[in-house]
C-alpha cells in the first residue's frame, strides 16, 4: 500500500505541471489586461487634465502687443495684428531658413516696415479659421529691399492650438510654392 501512492504521485506529475502552466499563463494574461486597462485609463486622465488646462487658460495675446478682441477661434486668443513682434519674428526667421534651400543665396532681414493688412476674414463659425493677410517691405543686410507677404491664420499652429504664420518674400520663392511672385499670399 505504501508503493501505490508513490506510483500514483509520479503518474499525476505531468497533469500537475500542465495545470501549473495553465494557471501561470492565465495569471500573465490577466496581468497584461490589467496593465493595458491602467495604461488607457492613465492616458485618458492625462488628456482630460490637458484639455482642462487649455480651457482654463485666459484669453491673452501671444506677445502683448498689437491685438484685437477675441474672435472665437479654437483657442479663444486674439489673432495678432500684422505688426506684432512675434509675427514679424516668424516672418524674418522664415526668410532666414531659405539658407537651407539649394541655389538660394542667404538673406538677412534687418527690419520690416510699411506693414499693413491687405485683407481680414473673421471666424464665421465652427471649422472656419480667422485669417489676416499682411504685406510689408523687408530691408536686407545687403542694402536691397523686397516685398514680403504673409498670412496669419488662427488655429493653424502646432496641433491646431495657436495661430500660424505663412510667409513669402518676393523673388525668393524659386519653386513657386506660394504661386508666381507670392500670389497665394498677395490677397488684395
Residue pairs with C-beta under 8 A, 6 or more apart in sequence:
54 75
54 161
57 75
59 70
59 76
59 77
59 78
60 77
60 78
61 67
61 77
61 78
61 80
61 84
62 77
62 80
62 84
62 86
62 162
62 163
63 80
63 84
63 85
63 86
65 84
65 85
66 80
66 81
66 82
66 83
66 84
66 85
67 78
67 79
67 80
67 81
67 84
68 78
68 79
68 81
69 78
70 76
70 77
70 78
71 78
71 79
71 122
71 123
71 130
71 154
72 122
72 123
72 130
73 79
73 123
73 129
73 130
73 154
73 155
74 154
74 155
74 160
74 161
75 154
75 155
75 161
75 162
77 162
77 163
79 130
79 132
79 152
79 154
79 163
80 86
80 87
80 152
80 163
81 87
81 117
81 132
82 115
82 116
82 117
82 132
82 134
82 135
82 136
82 150
82 152
83 115
87 134
87 150
87 152
87 165
88 112
88 115
88 136
90 165
90 167
91 109
91 112
91 136
91 148
91 150
91 165
91 167
92 109
92 112
92 138
94 165
94 167
95 107
95 109
95 138
95 148
95 167
95 169
95 172
96 106
96 107
96 108
96 109
98 104
98 106
98 107
98 169
98 172
99 106
99 107
101 174
103 174
104 172
104 174
107 140
107 141
107 142
107 169
107 172
108 140
108 141
108 142
109 138
109 139
109 140
109 141
110 139
110 140
110 141
111 138
111 139
112 136
112 137
112 138
112 139
112 148
113 136
113 137
113 139
114 135
114 136
114 137
115 134
115 135
115 136
116 134
116 135
116 136
117 132
117 133
117 134
118 133
118 134
118 135
118 186
118 187
118 188
119 131
119 132
119 133
119 187
119 188
120 130
120 131
120 132
120 133
121 130
121 131
121 132
122 130
123 129
123 130
123 154
129 153
129 154
129 155
129 156
130 153
130 154
131 151
131 152
131 153
131 154
132 151
132 152
132 153
133 149
133 150
133 151
133 185
133 186
133 187
134 149
134 150
134 151
134 152
135 147
135 148
135 149
135 150
135 186
136 147
136 148
136 150
137 145
137 146
137 147
137 148
138 145
138 146
138 147
138 148
138 169
139 145
140 146
146 169
146 170
146 171
146 172
147 169
147 170
147 182
148 167
148 168
148 169
148 170
149 167
149 168
149 169
149 170
149 178
149 182
149 185
149 186
150 165
150 166
150 167
150 168
150 185
151 165
151 166
151 167
151 185
152 163
152 164
152 165
153 163
153 164
153 165
153 166
154 163
155 161
155 162
155 163
156 163
156 164
156 166
157 163
157 164
166 178
166 185
167 185
168 177
168 178
168 182
168 184
168 185
169 182
170 181
170 182
171 181
173 181
173 182
178 184
178 185
179 185
